[in-house]
Amino acid sequence: MNALAVSSIVFGCVFAAAMVGMAMRRALPEDHLGADGKEVVRLSTALISTMAAIILGMLVSSAKGSYDARKNEVAEMSSEILIIDRLMARYGEETGEIRAQFRQVVEDGIERIWPKDAAQRGQLRPEGNADILVDKLDHLTPKNDFQAATKAQVMPQILSLRQTQWLMFLKTQQSSIPKPLLIILVVWLAGIFLSFGLFAPPNPTVFVTLGLSALAVSAAIFLILEMYTPFSGILRISPAPVMEALRQMGR
């Protein structure tokens, strides 16, 4: 889901609901807007507001947890890249070509996940070129116990790196706001703003206040959606850890 488009729709829905409430205020008979009716609407609005606040808080917490998890996975992936390169360097000159190919795989991965063109969407799905490196390492024949031990260390690290990449891809694909939950939340928010407009006097101060409130609610939805798409948008996770690992490779 496009975060800006969805949050704009949310803003339009809740602000329009407030305007509908103001229109209803002029159309309803006076006895419908008396003290008793106002108290019932106030209590109902308080109940819906509480439920909406709980849902919003839950979504913000879930989205922040998902965002932090992806950020930690990037850092973990960077450390694994550097460890693999160091282990191959310890193995000896036989891994020179493999190290060069591994560096190219990392460079390609950075360009795929963090494209230079901001209009392009990052592609998290791991490519199969890393599997070729696994096959080449697997066919290395150790000449001594030291190389055998180093090879035994590097293979699990490569498999761990591939696992981290796939987990990051799959979790990102599954992390999003369920559409039914989002629709229900917007309906609740629209109902709340409808009640605001129902008892609000139509003057510029009220219009501005309702507009700012609708903007705040839509901004919360925007931030939630952005945190669920951490490799695109304004909250995109920085590639700095992987870039630093790339700079250290080959030393």
Helices and strands as residue ranges (DSSP letters): H 3-27, G 30-33, H 35-91, G 93-95, H 96-113, H 129-138, H 145-174, H 179-198, H 204-228, H 240-248
